[in-house]
Amino acid sequence: MKPYRGTILRPDSTGEYLEMIDDALVIVDDEGEIVVADSVSILCERGRELREKFGLVFDEQMELDGKPIPQTHNIIMPVTANTHDHSFQPPGIDGPLITGTPTEGFGGWLPKTLKNGEYIAKQDVGRSRAMLAMKFEECIRHGVGATLQFTTSSYDAARAAINIGNDKGVRVVAGYVAMDQNIDSIQLGLQEESGIALRATEALLDEFGAACVAVIDRFPIAVSSETRRGLAELARHHGALYETHFDEQDGVGREKDIHKSIYGTASITQTLVDDGVFETGSRVGLAHSIHTTKKEMDLIGSKVDAGCKVFVRACPSSNAQLGSHFVEGAFVPFPLRQWEARGVDITLGTDRGAGRTSNVFAEMQKEHGRHSIETRPSFIDVLRYGTIQGLKSLGVDIGETRVSEGNPAEFTIVELSGAGAYWDIGDHYGNLEFTAARVIDGGQDSSGIKALWVKGRQLK
């Protein structure tokens, strides 16, 4: 039996918002099931019952099986969800698809690859798998219970990401990243023969199912319409997520200019619509989504109204690192409120590679801070983006992850330290917004993550 005391933050009965239970006791049995999750306050009957049952003498002295359960400044909350990240991509998990040498181009560090099938020598498989294991161990250290991984190097890298992530206990959705359209003026990473991505993605879906596999294109400008239509059909058939980088770099990467030279229109949105990505019943994740015009947002909004579920993966650290907000020296803000007004859900991603951490709490803080006072989301909103909205976007049943009796244990515990740990006294006691602000501060230091449970398994 594992007992925890603190404040519970959990999804409410709708699964859309967070509710708080102060002075709470959570007990997880030896099978990983929550057997107690309620207040032990003397102000409620249930609390008085639990105090009597577990031998509470003072607030600082509650016992379970003769061992004290100290009162702490813990926040027991949903696991965080990193909804846009890149797995370590050394070529050669089992069979490499990357060839060529690093070249100048987009970012200056992505490899130029060729169509001719001349693969580089296989790398050390053990080292590659060890790097993937490190990725998920880092997730656990930061309280990340679910993650979406773009795996660019090979079909086997996607398989390894799913298998190793699941073995570590993290909920993993991963996919093979399609890229079959060469852009001479800008190198975006892996380029493959047409058809490889379709075959690889279909094989992954057949093996693991839509719960673990996303259908992914690298960038709309880097995937042919023929391949994209096939990928969209696969996603619809299997009920899988369709993911892409979207309107990330307008000034730096000249994304819209390049798109117009290929398709005759600067509207990336229109091309995705024409290729069947936003069909009724589809689930679509758009990473970054900074430079989308009002007309394009309206078009996507109309698809949301027609039954397509759309998620924007906000990645503030990566956007700052790459200068994504700037076009010819002018700052372009992330249009969070405009997306929300069109029924699009916001989630958070670290975009590790361009970003520098797997800590979603750090992204919460930066997402709150990168907006003007007029458009800034509340702390409780950014906490929702990084937890329940992210989890739902990955297909997780929020009801099953709620800190409630009878559910498998699925939560992370953030311990608040220093003076801030005592600010729940007086006027701040029971204040949801203030508690959200404190837990976001506390979670940015991984030493504050005291426990992580996923699907009834204790990972930390």
Buried (B, 14 or more C-beta within 10 A) or exposed (E): EBBBBBBBBBBEEEBEEBEBBBBBBBBBEEEBBBEBBBBBBEEEEEBBEBBEEBEBEEBEEBEBEEEEBEBBBBBBBBBBBBBBBBBBBBBBBBBBBBBBEEEEBBBEEBBBBBEEEEBBEEBEBEEBBEBBBEBBBBBBBBBBBBBBBBBBBBBBBBBBBBBBBBEBBBBBBBBBBBBBBBBEEBBBBBBBEBEBBBEBBBBBBEEBEBEBBBBBBBBBBBBBBBBBBBBBBBBBEBBBBBBBBBBBBBBBBBBBEBBBEBBEEBBBBBBBBBBBBBBEEBBBBBBBBBBBBEEBBEBBBBBBEEEBBBBBBBBBBBBBBBEBBBBEEEEEEBBBBBBBEBBBBBBBBBBBBBBEBBBBBBBBBBBBEBBEEEEBBEBBBBBBBBBBBBBBBBBBEBEEBBBBEEBBBBBBBBBBEEEBBEBBEEEEEEBBEBBBBBBBBBBBBBEBBBBBBBBBEEBB
